[in-house]
Amino acid sequence: MNLTLATDDSGGPEIFASLQGEGPSAGTPVAFVRLSRCNLACVWCDTAYTWRFEGDNRPHRDCVAFERRANQVTLSPQEAAAQIAALGQKRLVITGGEPLLQAGGLAEMLAHLHDVSVEIETNGTVAAPARLDIRVDQYNVSPKLSHSGNPAELALIPERLDAYAADPRAFFKFVIASPEDVAEVLTLQRRYRIKPSHIFLMAEGTTSAAQRERQAWLSALCLEHGFRMSDRLHIHLYGDTRGT
């Protein structure tokens, strides 16, 4: 079962070493692998090249349609594992798109990787099958709020959120564009009994200036509600670029 990956600026698979920029592992040296395809469509998505291909009319603020052939590459699980291992990192972040759409291939890929801690970034709508779940050390779950443009019935699936809220490996990362978005987070926290210490609020924005402007008021809301604040370290270091 081959894996469909996003491409970097050279057209090769987006497999690279960097510092994790977001969430509980921020600042940690990791290997990244970015898979293509997503079952949701966020209007502010900064990796729209993983899903908004020509013919896809789902809304996005940039209104750019990417050529599928130029932005997807296929590797066998063994090939992907070999490229990841060559980076020499002790932690692997699997991201997308929505990586759990390719859970079978990921499970096979991880069978070829040893002594690597695994972190999966997911929108929280898909469950990992047991053969993949057993290899996961941390889930970074990012449920999409109403400002993402996704209908709640697609983005907020109760049985999935129940399961992630009960999993001690799962941390929740909410993208916040305005102070009003935090009211939605509080509603979800109460409904699913998510521990405040497992909730990160992260300002939406793809520039350092946008991050700093929103963090000025977001920090006070984190303090008020006992949530943690996530920066986007890679944006400050490298800008909004692939392979970083």
Secondary structure in CASP SS format (residue, H / E / C, confidence):
PFRMAT SS
TARGET T0000
AUTHOR 0000-0000-0000
METHOD secondary structure of the structure
MODEL  1
M C 1.00
N C 1.00
L E 1.00
T E 1.00
L E 1.00
A E 1.00
T E 1.00
D C 1.00
D C 1.00
S C 1.00
G C 1.00
G C 1.00
P E 1.00
E C 1.00
I E 1.00
F E 1.00
A E 1.00
S E 1.00
L E 1.00
Q C 1.00
G C 1.00
E C 1.00
G H 1.00
P H 1.00
S H 1.00
A C 1.00
G C 1.00
T C 1.00
P E 1.00
V E 1.00
A E 1.00
F E 1.00
V E 1.00
R E 1.00
L E 1.00
S C 1.00
R C 1.00
C C 1.00
N C 1.00
L C 1.00
A C 1.00
C C 1.00
V C 1.00
W C 1.00
C C 1.00
D C 1.00
T C 1.00
A H 1.00
Y H 1.00
T H 1.00
W C 1.00
R C 1.00
F E 1.00
E C 1.00
G C 1.00
D C 1.00
N C 1.00
R C 1.00
P C 1.00
H C 1.00
R C 1.00
D C 1.00
C C 1.00
V C 1.00
A C 1.00
F E 1.00
E C 1.00
R H 1.00
R H 1.00
A H 1.00
N H 1.00
Q E 1.00
V E 1.00
T E 1.00
L E 1.00
S C 1.00
P H 1.00
Q H 1.00
E H 1.00
A H 1.00
A H 1.00
A H 1.00
Q H 1.00
I H 1.00
A H 1.00
A H 1.00
L C 1.00
G C 1.00
Q C 1.00
K C 1.00
R E 1.00
L E 1.00
V E 1.00
I E 1.00
T E 1.00
G C 1.00
G C 1.00
E C 1.00
P H 1.00
L H 1.00
L H 1.00
Q H 1.00
A H 1.00
G H 1.00
G H 1.00
L H 1.00
A H 1.00
E H 1.00
M H 1.00
L H 1.00
A C 1.00
H C 1.00
L C 1.00
H C 1.00
D C 1.00
V C 1.00
S E 1.00
V E 1.00
E E 1.00
I E 1.00
E E 1.00
T E 1.00
N C 1.00
G C 1.00
T C 1.00
V C 1.00
A C 1.00
A C 1.00
P C 1.00
A H 1.00
R H 1.00
L H 1.00
D H 1.00
I C 1.00
R C 1.00
V C 1.00
D C 1.00
Q E 1.00
Y E 1.00
N E 1.00
V E 1.00
S C 1.00
P C 1.00
K C 1.00
L C 1.00
S H 1.00
H H 1.00
S H 1.00
G C 1.00
N C 1.00
P C 1.00
A H 1.00
E H 1.00
L H 1.00
A H 1.00
L C 1.00
I C 1.00
P H 1.00
E H 1.00
R H 1.00
L H 1.00
D H 1.00
A H 1.00
Y H 1.00
A H 1.00
A C 1.00
D C 1.00
P C 1.00
R C 1.00
A E 1.00
F E 1.00
F E 1.00
K E 1.00
F E 1.00
V E 1.00
I E 1.00
A C 1.00
S C 1.00
P C 1.00
E C 1.00
D H 1.00
V H 1.00
A H 1.00
E H 1.00
V H 1.00
L H 1.00
T H 1.00
L H 1.00
Q H 1.00
R H 1.00
R H 1.00
Y H 1.00
R C 1.00
I C 1.00
K C 1.00
P H 1.00
S H 1.00
H H 1.00
I E 1.00
F E 1.00
L E 1.00
M E 1.00
A E 1.00
E C 1.00
G C 1.00
T C 1.00
T C 1.00
S H 1.00
A H 1.00
A H 1.00
Q H 1.00
R H 1.00
E H 1.00
R H 1.00
Q H 1.00
A H 1.00
W H 1.00
L H 1.00
S H 1.00
A H 1.00
L H 1.00
C H 1.00
L H 1.00
E H 1.00
H H 1.00
G C 1.00
F C 1.00
R E 1.00
M E 1.00
S E 1.00
D C 1.00
R C 1.00
L H 1.00
H H 1.00
I H 1.00
H H 1.00
L H 1.00
Y H 1.00
G C 1.00
D C 1.00
T C 1.00
R C 1.00
G C 1.00
T C 1.00
END
